[in-house]
Structure formats: structure tokens, C-alpha cells
């Protein structure tokens, strides 16, 4: 005896959504990335970054709460920006005395690719309120240029 099973597209979409929800619950950090560092699978801490472009510069902002400016090392090699340092614990508390421990301490490291043709020797780094802001000027060849279009009158010659 053959049975007919009614196909319900909503059930299919629902199962795909459940799979994606499980992936994001397990696969990504669940805390606010703007104010915390997150831990990579290898145990290293990695600061959250924002990178954007203005007509004149590339700006990189890194969230580094609890880090002192002198504990941050910034380097640019080729087109790779590397930010590394260490967050040190302020006090010694035995682990068994904790009720909750969410803040992380230890070394952090983050590398990100930059667009080419930047003036890296003119880069400027400012640190304030737990946010490192790195501003790197663009080289002249990649800055947007406006080309003015000129009009020219065509003189028609009269046929005689």
C-alpha cells in the first residue's frame, strides 16, 4: 500500500533555520564583541575590529578594554596589520573563590589584511576609553580623483 505524504515547505525552512541557529550558537562567541575580547580555538584572545575607509584614509578601530597603551604593539608588514599585546590581571584571586569569571587575561593577537598603496610611515594611533584607533593615509594613486569634463563647441562649416 502506498501512502501519500503531504509536502509542507514551511517545515523545510524551519529545519534549515534550526540548523543555522545551532551553528551560530556553537560557532560564534555570544558576548558583546564591542567591549570584550573573544577567545579563538587555540586559546589566544583576539580583539574585535572595525575597519572602514574615508576618501583620505583607512581607519581601524580595535576594542581593547583593560589594556594599557604601552602594552600594545602595532606593526604593518607589507599589507598586513598586526595588533598584539597582553592583558594583565589586576589582582591575585584563587580560582575556587570565584562565583563567576568572564573577563579574560593573557596575550592577544590579531592580524588583518589592508588595502595596498597606503602611507604606513604616516600612520597615527590613538588610544582612549578602551578603543585603539589607527588611521593610515592613502597613497595618492588610490585616492579617488575627479576628472572634469570640458565641453567644446563644434563650428559647422557652411557649404557654398
Residue frames as a rotation matrix with the C-alpha (Angstrom) as fourth column:
UNK 1
0.578 0.816 0.000 0.00
0.816 -0.578 0.000 0.00
0.000 0.000 -1.000 0.00
UNK 2
-0.450 -0.707 0.545 1.37
0.706 -0.656 -0.268 3.39
0.547 0.264 0.794 -0.99
UNK 3
0.329 0.523 -0.786 0.96
0.857 -0.515 0.017 6.37
-0.396 -0.680 -0.617 1.27
UNK 4
0.211 -0.191 0.959 0.98
0.579 -0.766 -0.280 9.94
0.787 0.614 -0.051 0.19
UNK 5
-0.058 -0.315 -0.947 2.90
0.930 -0.363 0.064 12.37
-0.364 -0.877 0.314 2.38
UNK 6
0.844 0.431 0.320 1.92
0.512 -0.826 -0.236 15.97
0.163 0.363 -0.918 2.12
UNK 7
-0.244 -0.959 0.142 4.89
0.895 -0.279 -0.348 18.28
0.374 0.042 0.927 1.47
UNK 8
0.846 0.456 -0.277 4.99
0.532 -0.757 0.379 21.30
-0.037 -0.468 -0.883 3.73
UNK 9
0.266 -0.801 0.536 7.59
0.476 -0.374 -0.796 23.88
0.838 0.467 0.282 2.60
UNK 10
0.542 -0.030 0.840 7.35
-0.574 -0.743 0.343 25.73
0.614 -0.668 -0.420 5.93
UNK 11
0.952 -0.199 0.233 8.67
-0.054 0.641 0.765 22.64
-0.302 -0.741 0.600 7.73
UNK 12
0.517 -0.795 0.316 11.70
0.816 0.346 -0.463 22.51
0.259 0.497 0.828 5.40
UNK 13
0.192 -0.409 0.892 12.52
0.009 -0.908 -0.418 26.17
0.981 0.088 -0.170 6.03
UNK 14
0.788 0.169 0.592 12.07
-0.563 -0.191 0.804 25.66
0.249 -0.967 -0.055 9.75
UNK 15
0.869 -0.491 0.059 14.58
0.418 0.793 0.443 22.80
-0.264 -0.361 0.894 9.84
UNK 16
0.213 -0.806 0.553 17.16
0.710 -0.261 -0.654 24.84
0.671 0.531 0.517 7.90
UNK 17
0.357 -0.021 0.934 16.69
-0.384 -0.915 0.127 27.68
0.852 -0.404 -0.335 10.36
UNK 18
0.967 0.019 0.255 17.20
-0.243 0.377 0.894 25.31
-0.079 -0.926 0.369 13.30
UNK 19
0.567 -0.814 0.125 20.48
0.822 0.550 -0.146 24.07
0.050 0.186 0.981 11.79
UNK 20
0.046 -0.548 0.835 21.68
0.369 -0.768 -0.524 27.66
0.928 0.333 0.167 11.26
UNK 21
0.656 0.243 0.715 20.64
-0.516 -0.547 0.660 28.66
0.551 -0.801 -0.233 14.81
UNK 22
0.942 -0.335 0.022 22.62
0.230 0.690 0.686 25.72
-0.245 -0.641 0.727 16.22
UNK 23
0.294 -0.871 0.394 25.64
0.848 0.047 -0.528 26.70
0.441 0.489 0.752 14.12
UNK 24
0.054 -0.273 0.960 25.63
-0.037 -0.962 -0.272 30.28
0.998 -0.020 -0.062 15.35
UNK 25
0.873 0.267 0.409 25.01
-0.412 -0.049 0.910 29.24
0.263 -0.962 0.067 18.96
UNK 26
0.799 -0.590 0.113 28.03
0.435 0.697 0.570 26.94
-0.415 -0.407 0.814 18.91
UNK 27
0.350 -0.704 0.619 30.22
0.918 0.127 -0.375 28.54
0.185 0.699 0.690 16.27
UNK 28
-0.055 -0.332 0.942 30.39
0.256 -0.916 -0.308 32.17
0.965 0.224 0.135 17.35
UNK 29
-0.882 -0.262 -0.391 31.05
0.442 -0.179 -0.879 33.98
0.160 -0.948 0.274 20.63
UNK 30
0.006 1.000 -0.003 27.83
0.864 -0.004 0.504 35.02
0.504 -0.006 -0.864 22.36
UNK 31
0.095 0.022 -0.995 29.00
0.795 -0.603 0.062 38.16
-0.599 -0.797 -0.075 24.15
UNK 32
0.941 0.280 -0.190 29.03
0.154 -0.855 -0.495 41.76
-0.301 0.437 -0.848 23.05
UNK 33
0.384 -0.848 0.364 32.07
0.922 0.332 -0.199 41.98
0.048 0.412 0.910 20.77
UNK 34
0.551 -0.169 0.817 32.37
0.167 -0.937 -0.306 45.74
0.818 0.305 -0.488 21.19
UNK 35
0.501 -0.296 0.813 33.63
-0.770 -0.580 0.264 45.59
0.394 -0.759 -0.519 24.76
UNK 36
0.602 -0.317 0.733 35.16
-0.375 0.698 0.610 42.17
-0.705 -0.642 0.301 25.19
UNK 37
-0.406 -0.720 -0.563 37.92
-0.912 0.280 0.299 40.16
-0.057 0.635 -0.770 23.65
UNK 38
0.751 0.654 0.090 36.92
-0.647 0.757 -0.097 36.77
-0.132 0.014 0.991 22.36
UNK 39
-0.055 -0.780 0.623 38.84
-0.543 0.547 0.637 33.55
-0.838 -0.303 -0.454 22.58
UNK 40
0.098 -0.026 -0.995 39.97
-0.957 0.271 -0.102 31.72
0.273 0.962 0.002 19.47
UNK 41
0.890 0.307 -0.337 40.02
-0.253 0.948 0.195 27.91
0.379 -0.088 0.921 19.29
UNK 42
0.178 -0.908 -0.379 43.78
0.407 0.419 -0.812 27.89
0.896 -0.009 0.444 20.00
UNK 43
0.313 0.032 -0.949 43.20
0.950 0.001 0.313 29.74
0.011 -0.999 -0.030 23.30
UNK 44
-0.793 -0.608 0.044 44.55
0.609 -0.793 0.022 33.11
0.022 0.044 0.999 22.12
UNK 45
0.103 0.789 -0.606 42.48
0.547 -0.554 -0.628 36.19
-0.831 -0.267 -0.488 22.74
UNK 46
-0.605 -0.234 0.761 41.57
0.792 -0.276 0.545 38.26
0.082 0.932 0.352 19.71
UNK 47
-0.627 0.387 -0.676 40.30
0.086 -0.828 -0.554 41.87
-0.774 -0.405 0.487 19.79
UNK 48
0.307 0.801 0.514 37.18
0.818 0.054 -0.573 42.79
-0.486 0.597 -0.638 17.84
UNK 49
-0.738 -0.632 -0.235 37.99
0.364 -0.667 0.650 45.14
-0.568 0.394 0.723 14.93
UNK 50
0.670 0.742 0.016 36.15
0.409 -0.351 -0.842 47.64
-0.620 0.570 -0.539 12.77
UNK 51
-0.586 -0.810 -0.015 37.82
0.436 -0.330 0.837 48.80
-0.683 0.484 0.547 9.55
UNK 52
0.588 0.777 0.225 36.45
0.644 -0.282 -0.711 51.44
-0.489 0.563 -0.666 7.23
UNK 53
-0.423 -0.703 0.571 37.55
0.905 -0.302 0.300 53.79
-0.038 0.644 0.764 4.50
UNK 54
0.448 0.437 -0.780 37.30
0.247 -0.899 -0.362 57.55
-0.859 -0.031 -0.511 4.12
UNK 55
0.992 -0.074 0.103 38.33
0.083 -0.239 -0.967 59.44
0.097 0.968 -0.231 0.98
UNK 56
0.480 -0.853 0.203 41.75
-0.720 -0.515 -0.464 60.13
0.501 0.077 -0.862 2.52
UNK 57
-0.467 -0.688 0.555 42.42
-0.883 0.325 -0.339 57.27
0.053 -0.648 -0.759 4.97
UNK 58
0.029 0.420 -0.907 41.82
0.064 0.905 0.421 53.72
0.998 -0.070 0.000 6.16
UNK 59
-0.187 -0.005 0.982 40.67
-0.910 -0.376 -0.175 53.63
0.370 -0.927 0.066 9.80
UNK 60
-0.150 0.093 -0.984 40.97
0.205 0.977 0.061 50.57
0.967 -0.192 -0.165 12.05
UNK 61
-0.014 0.203 0.979 39.36
-0.908 -0.412 0.072 50.52
0.418 -0.888 0.190 15.50
UNK 62
-0.303 -0.158 -0.940 40.13
0.137 0.969 -0.206 47.74
0.943 -0.191 -0.272 17.97
UNK 63
0.676 0.562 0.477 38.34
-0.456 -0.189 0.870 47.12
0.579 -0.805 0.128 21.27
UNK 64
-0.178 -0.815 -0.552 40.99
0.286 0.494 -0.821 46.66
0.942 -0.304 0.145 23.95
UNK 65
0.656 0.482 0.581 39.29
-0.378 -0.457 0.805 47.10
0.653 -0.748 -0.118 27.34
UNK 66
0.959 -0.253 0.125 41.62
-0.037 0.327 0.944 46.88
-0.280 -0.911 0.304 30.31
UNK 67
0.393 -0.858 0.332 44.74
0.916 0.331 -0.228 47.27
0.086 0.394 0.915 28.19
UNK 68
0.439 -0.363 -0.822 47.30
0.159 -0.869 0.469 50.00
-0.884 -0.336 -0.324 28.79
UNK 69
0.930 -0.038 -0.366 48.62
-0.353 -0.374 -0.858 51.80
-0.104 0.927 -0.361 25.68
UNK 70
0.052 -0.998 -0.044 52.19
-0.995 -0.055 0.079 50.79
-0.082 0.040 -0.996 26.49
UNK 71
-0.309 -0.108 0.945 51.13
-0.296 0.955 0.012 47.11
-0.904 -0.276 -0.327 26.43
UNK 72
0.751 0.603 0.270 50.01
0.125 0.272 -0.954 47.28
-0.649 0.750 0.130 22.77
UNK 73
-0.477 -0.875 -0.089 52.32
-0.039 -0.081 0.996 46.58
-0.878 0.478 0.005 19.83
UNK 74
0.724 0.685 -0.082 51.22
-0.045 -0.072 -0.996 47.60
-0.688 0.725 -0.022 16.33
UNK 75
-0.486 -0.872 -0.062 53.11
-0.126 -0.001 0.992 46.61
-0.865 0.490 -0.110 13.19
UNK 76
0.755 0.599 -0.269 52.45
-0.353 0.026 -0.935 46.78
-0.553 0.801 0.231 9.46
UNK 77
-0.450 -0.850 0.273 54.39
-0.192 0.391 0.900 44.41
-0.872 0.353 -0.339 7.24
UNK 78
-0.917 0.179 0.356 53.51
0.392 0.237 0.889 44.61
0.075 0.955 -0.287 3.56
UNK 79
-0.458 0.827 0.326 49.73
-0.470 -0.537 0.701 44.88
0.755 0.168 0.634 3.60
UNK 80
0.142 0.467 -0.873 49.23
0.549 0.697 0.462 43.02
0.824 -0.545 -0.157 6.92
UNK 81
-0.047 -0.033 0.998 48.36
-0.676 -0.734 -0.057 44.93
0.735 -0.678 0.012 10.09
UNK 82
-0.053 -0.016 -0.998 49.18
0.548 0.835 -0.042 43.11
0.835 -0.550 -0.035 13.35
UNK 83
0.105 0.138 0.985 48.00
-0.730 -0.661 0.171 44.21
0.675 -0.737 0.031 16.79
UNK 84
0.241 -0.045 -0.969 49.28
0.441 0.895 0.069 42.27
0.864 -0.444 0.236 19.79
UNK 85
-0.279 -0.327 0.903 49.77
-0.654 -0.624 -0.428 42.72
0.703 -0.710 -0.040 23.49
UNK 86
-0.593 0.055 -0.803 48.79
0.498 0.809 -0.312 41.40
0.633 -0.585 -0.507 26.88
UNK 87
0.273 0.702 0.658 46.01
-0.449 -0.511 0.733 41.98
0.851 -0.495 0.176 29.36
UNK 88
-0.719 -0.607 -0.339 47.30
0.061 0.431 -0.900 41.54
0.693 -0.667 -0.273 32.89
UNK 89
0.269 0.789 -0.553 45.16
0.680 0.250 0.689 40.58
0.682 -0.561 -0.469 35.87
UNK 90
0.228 -0.131 0.965 44.89
-0.367 -0.929 -0.040 43.40
0.902 -0.345 -0.261 38.40
UNK 91
0.032 -0.131 0.991 44.82
-0.999 0.025 0.036 41.18
-0.029 -0.991 -0.130 41.47
UNK 92
-0.761 -0.321 -0.563 45.50
-0.336 0.938 -0.081 37.62
0.555 0.128 -0.822 42.52
UNK 93
0.022 0.813 0.582 42.32
-0.973 0.152 -0.176 35.74
-0.231 -0.562 0.794 43.41
UNK 94
-0.813 -0.295 0.501 42.24
-0.256 0.955 0.147 31.99
-0.522 -0.009 -0.853 43.80
UNK 95
-0.791 0.479 -0.380 40.08
-0.356 0.145 0.923 30.29
0.497 0.866 0.056 41.20
UNK 96
-0.526 0.614 -0.589 37.97
0.694 0.710 0.121 28.44
0.492 -0.345 -0.799 43.76
UNK 97
-0.624 0.270 -0.733 36.99
0.494 -0.591 -0.638 31.80
-0.606 -0.760 0.236 45.33
UNK 98
-0.933 0.256 -0.252 35.22
-0.359 -0.660 0.660 32.97
0.002 0.707 0.707 42.16
UNK 99
-0.145 0.949 0.281 31.45
-0.014 0.282 -0.959 32.93
-0.989 -0.143 -0.028 41.76
UNK 100
0.832 0.353 0.427 31.73
0.436 0.059 -0.898 33.99
-0.342 0.934 -0.105 38.14
UNK 101
-0.112 -0.898 -0.425 34.71
0.005 -0.428 0.904 34.75
-0.994 0.099 0.053 35.89
UNK 102
0.718 0.459 0.523 34.07
0.534 0.119 -0.837 36.09
-0.447 0.881 -0.159 32.39
UNK 103
0.788 -0.501 -0.357 36.88
-0.590 -0.779 -0.210 38.57
-0.173 0.377 -0.910 31.85
UNK 104
0.846 -0.527 0.077 39.91
0.519 0.784 -0.340 37.14
0.119 0.327 0.937 30.11
UNK 105
0.653 -0.740 -0.163 43.54
-0.552 -0.612 0.567 37.82
-0.519 -0.280 -0.808 30.83
UNK 106
0.240 -0.662 0.710 46.59
0.488 0.715 0.501 36.93
-0.840 0.226 0.494 28.79
UNK 107
-0.741 -0.613 -0.275 48.17
0.027 -0.436 0.900 37.61
-0.671 0.659 0.340 25.42
UNK 108
0.508 0.854 0.115 46.12
0.201 0.012 -0.980 38.77
-0.838 0.521 -0.165 22.46
UNK 109
-0.706 -0.708 0.000 46.92
0.062 -0.061 0.996 38.83
-0.705 0.704 0.087 18.78
UNK 110
0.489 0.844 0.221 45.08
0.351 0.041 -0.935 39.94
-0.799 0.535 -0.276 15.64
UNK 111
-0.754 -0.646 -0.118 46.25
0.106 -0.296 0.949 40.25
-0.648 0.703 0.292 12.03
UNK 112
0.438 0.891 0.120 44.19
0.383 -0.065 -0.921 41.71
-0.813 0.450 -0.370 9.22
UNK 113
-0.314 -0.521 0.794 44.88
0.935 -0.025 0.354 42.47
-0.165 0.853 0.495 5.57
UNK 114
0.025 0.237 -0.971 44.98
0.121 -0.965 -0.233 46.11
-0.992 -0.112 -0.052 4.48
UNK 115
0.940 0.230 0.252 44.44
0.285 -0.121 -0.951 47.59
-0.188 0.966 -0.179 1.03
UNK 116
0.037 -0.977 0.210 47.66
0.989 0.066 0.132 48.23
-0.143 0.203 0.969 -0.82
UNK 117
-0.303 -0.327 0.895 49.17
0.600 -0.795 -0.087 51.65
0.740 0.511 0.437 -1.52
UNK 118
0.870 0.469 -0.155 48.96
0.404 -0.495 0.769 53.16
0.284 -0.731 -0.620 1.95
UNK 119
0.106 -0.820 0.562 51.39
-0.318 -0.564 -0.762 55.57
0.942 -0.098 -0.321 3.57
UNK 120
0.623 0.197 -0.757 52.16
0.500 0.645 0.579 53.30
0.602 -0.739 0.303 6.52
UNK 121
-0.445 -0.856 -0.264 55.01
0.807 -0.256 -0.532 55.53
0.388 -0.450 0.805 7.69
UNK 122
-0.770 0.244 0.590 52.40
-0.280 -0.959 0.032 58.29
0.573 -0.140 0.807 8.28
UNK 123
-0.001 0.805 -0.593 50.05
0.435 0.535 0.725 56.06
0.901 -0.257 -0.350 10.35
UNK 124
-0.574 -0.066 0.816 48.67
-0.590 -0.657 -0.468 57.53
0.567 -0.751 0.339 13.58
UNK 125
-0.246 0.468 -0.849 47.47
0.539 0.794 0.282 55.51
0.806 -0.388 -0.447 16.60
UNK 126
-0.494 0.218 0.842 45.29
-0.670 -0.713 -0.208 56.98
0.555 -0.666 0.498 19.36
UNK 127
-0.536 0.282 -0.796 44.11
0.506 0.862 -0.035 55.05
0.676 -0.421 -0.604 22.42
UNK 128
-0.832 0.296 0.470 41.18
-0.526 -0.690 -0.497 56.15
0.178 -0.660 0.730 24.56
UNK 129
-0.023 0.887 0.462 38.31
-0.952 0.121 -0.281 54.61
-0.305 -0.446 0.841 26.53
UNK 130
-0.034 -0.064 0.997 39.48
-0.188 0.981 0.056 51.09
-0.982 -0.186 -0.046 25.70
UNK 131
0.831 0.328 0.448 39.45
0.374 0.265 -0.889 51.66
-0.411 0.907 0.097 21.94
UNK 132
-0.316 -0.940 -0.127 42.57
0.271 -0.217 0.938 51.82
-0.909 0.262 0.324 19.78
UNK 133
0.836 0.549 -0.018 42.05
0.170 -0.289 -0.942 53.94
-0.522 0.784 -0.335 16.64
UNK 134
-0.301 -0.935 0.185 44.63
0.407 0.049 0.912 53.56
-0.862 0.350 0.366 13.90
UNK 135
0.791 0.511 -0.336 44.44
-0.033 -0.512 -0.858 55.99
-0.610 0.690 -0.388 10.96
UNK 136
-0.242 -0.864 0.441 46.52
0.494 0.281 0.823 55.23
-0.835 0.417 0.359 7.86
UNK 137
0.113 0.276 -0.954 46.62
-0.560 -0.776 -0.291 57.77
-0.821 0.568 0.067 4.99
UNK 138
0.718 0.167 0.676 46.07
0.437 0.648 -0.624 56.51
-0.542 0.743 0.392 1.46
UNK 139
-0.512 -0.858 0.036 48.76
0.470 -0.245 0.848 56.94
-0.719 0.451 0.529 -1.15
UNK 140
-0.412 0.327 -0.850 47.95
-0.548 -0.835 -0.056 59.41
-0.728 0.443 0.523 -3.90
UNK 141
-0.867 -0.009 -0.499 47.48
-0.467 0.366 0.805 56.71
0.176 0.930 -0.322 -6.54
UNK 142
-0.712 0.648 -0.271 44.46
0.617 0.761 0.199 55.16
0.335 -0.026 -0.942 -4.77
UNK 143
-0.620 0.529 -0.580 42.70
0.156 -0.641 -0.751 58.32
-0.769 -0.556 0.315 -3.65
UNK 144
0.213 0.759 0.615 39.54
0.872 0.137 -0.471 58.97
-0.442 0.637 -0.632 -5.63
UNK 145
-0.802 -0.485 -0.349 40.07
0.238 -0.795 0.558 61.51
-0.548 0.364 0.753 -8.38
UNK 146
0.396 0.917 -0.048 37.51
0.403 -0.221 -0.888 63.64
-0.825 0.332 -0.457 -10.15
UNK 147
-0.721 -0.574 0.388 38.07
0.581 -0.197 0.790 64.38
-0.377 0.795 0.475 -13.79
UNK 148
-0.095 0.674 -0.732 36.36
-0.126 -0.738 -0.663 67.45
-0.987 0.030 0.155 -15.10
UNK 149
-0.143 0.152 0.978 34.72
0.912 0.405 0.070 67.05
-0.385 0.902 -0.196 -18.47
UNK 150
-0.579 -0.108 -0.808 35.14
-0.101 -0.974 0.202 70.03
-0.809 0.198 0.553 -20.74
UNK 151
0.450 0.738 0.503 32.75
0.566 0.201 -0.800 70.92
-0.691 0.644 -0.327 -23.49
UNK 152
-0.707 -0.667 -0.236 33.87
0.157 -0.473 0.867 72.11
-0.690 0.576 0.439 -26.82
UNK 153
0.375 0.822 -0.429 31.78
-0.288 -0.336 -0.897 73.90
-0.881 0.460 0.111 -29.44
UNK 154
-0.341 -0.384 0.858 31.89
0.693 0.514 0.505 72.40
-0.636 0.767 0.091 -32.86
UNK 155
-0.216 0.206 -0.954 31.90
-0.467 -0.880 -0.084 75.01
-0.857 0.428 0.287 -35.58
UNK 156
0.279 0.406 0.870 29.93
0.586 0.647 -0.489 73.91
-0.761 0.646 -0.057 -38.55
UNK 157
-0.767 -0.544 -0.340 31.32
0.030 -0.560 0.828 74.98
-0.641 0.625 0.446 -41.84
UNK 158
0.300 0.898 -0.321 28.87
-0.313 -0.225 -0.923 76.35
-0.901 0.377 0.214 -44.34
UNK 159
-0.242 -0.298 0.923 28.72
0.725 0.577 0.376 74.66
-0.645 0.760 0.077 -47.65
UNK 160
-0.267 0.118 -0.956 28.94
-0.367 -0.930 -0.012 77.06
-0.891 0.348 0.292 -50.51
